[in-house]
Amino acid sequence: QVQLVESGGGLVQPGGSLRLSCAASGTIFSIYHMNWYRQAPGKQRDLIAHIADDGTTNYADSVTGRFTISRDNVKNTLYLQMNNLKPEDTAVYYCNGLIEAGPRVLKNYWGHGTQVTVSS
């Protein structure tokens, strides 16, 4: 059974920084692309950052230039470095990954989320 566990959320002032982590555990054969999503109260869950298994990255316009997605394939961990945070970045942040958990067992897994609040 594969689990994704996010950490690193919290309360930060506008202009501050946070680094989120997402650790994958369990029976893992391979991890393909991984993503960070966020969901603000009353809004849909939006994709904000994507990293392919070759390290190629893509970002939503709202976070481009401020957020950086990265991964450590040895530790099976995904990161999101968030700089120059704004109140509109307040949301629950979720990691998501396409993971091979066994022979011909390829599934999309989600973490349970970590709260990020940007406020003075």
QUIGIJO-V668179 format. One record per pair of residues at least 12 apart in sequence whose C-alpha atoms are under 7 Angstrom apart, sorted by the first residue. I is the first residue (numbers start at 1). J is the second residue. D is the distance in whole Angstrom. If there is no record, write none. Layout:
# QUIGIJO-V668179
I/J/D, I/J/D
This chain:
# QUIGIJO-V668179
1/26/5, 1/27/6, 2/24/7, 2/25/6, 2/26/5, 2/27/6, 2/28/7, 2/101/7, 3/24/6, 3/25/5, 3/26/6, 4/22/6, 4/23/6, 4/24/5, 4/25/7, 4/110/6, 4/111/5, 5/22/5, 5/23/5, 5/24/7, 5/111/5, 5/112/7, 6/20/7, 6/21/5, 6/22/4, 6/23/7, 6/95/7, 6/111/6, 6/113/6, 6/114/6, 7/20/6, 7/21/5, 7/22/6, 7/114/6, 8/20/5, 8/21/6, 9/114/5, 9/115/5, 9/116/5, 10/115/6, 10/116/5, 10/117/6, 11/116/6, 11/117/5, 11/118/6, 12/117/6, 12/118/5, 12/119/6, 13/118/5, 13/119/5, 13/120/5, 14/84/7, 14/85/5, 14/86/5, 14/87/6, 14/118/6, 14/119/6, 14/120/6, 15/84/4, 15/85/5, 15/86/6, 16/83/6, 16/84/5, 16/85/5, 17/82/5, 17/83/4, 17/84/6, 17/85/6, 18/81/6, 18/82/5, 18/83/7, 19/79/7, 19/80/6, 19/81/4, 19/82/6, 20/79/6, 20/80/5, 20/81/6, 21/77/7, 21/78/6, 21/79/5, 21/80/7, 22/77/5, 22/78/5, 22/79/6, 22/95/6, 23/76/6, 23/77/4, 23/78/6, 24/76/6, 24/77/6, 27/101/6, 28/99/7, 28/100/6, 28/101/5, 28/102/7, 29/100/5, 29/101/5, 29/102/6, 30/99/6, 30/100/5, 31/98/6, 31/99/5, 31/100/6, 32/52/6, 32/53/5, 32/97/7, 32/98/5, 32/99/6, 33/51/6, 33/52/4, 33/53/5, 33/97/6, 33/98/6, 34/50/6, 34/51/5, 34/52/6, 34/96/6, 34/97/4, 34/98/6, 35/49/6, 35/50/4, 35/51/6, 35/95/6, 35/96/5, 35/97/6, 36/48/6, 36/49/5, 36/50/7, 36/93/7, 36/94/6, 36/95/5, 36/96/6, 37/93/6, 37/94/5, 37/95/6, 38/91/6, 38/92/5, 38/93/4, 38/94/6, 39/91/5, 39/92/5, 39/93/7, 40/90/6, 40/91/4, 40/92/6, 41/91/7, 48/60/5, 48/63/7, 49/69/6, 51/69/7, 66/82/6, 66/83/5, 66/84/6, 67/80/7, 67/81/5, 67/82/4, 67/83/6, 68/80/6, 68/81/5, 68/82/7, 69/81/6, 85/118/7, 86/118/6, 87/118/5, 87/119/6, 89/118/7, 90/116/5, 90/117/5, 90/118/5, 91/115/6, 91/116/6, 91/117/7, 92/113/6, 92/114/5, 92/115/4, 92/116/6, 93/113/5, 93/114/5, 93/115/6, 94/111/6, 94/112/7, 94/113/4, 94/114/7, 95/110/6, 95/111/5, 96/108/7, 96/109/6, 96/110/5, 96/111/6, 97/109/5, 97/110/7
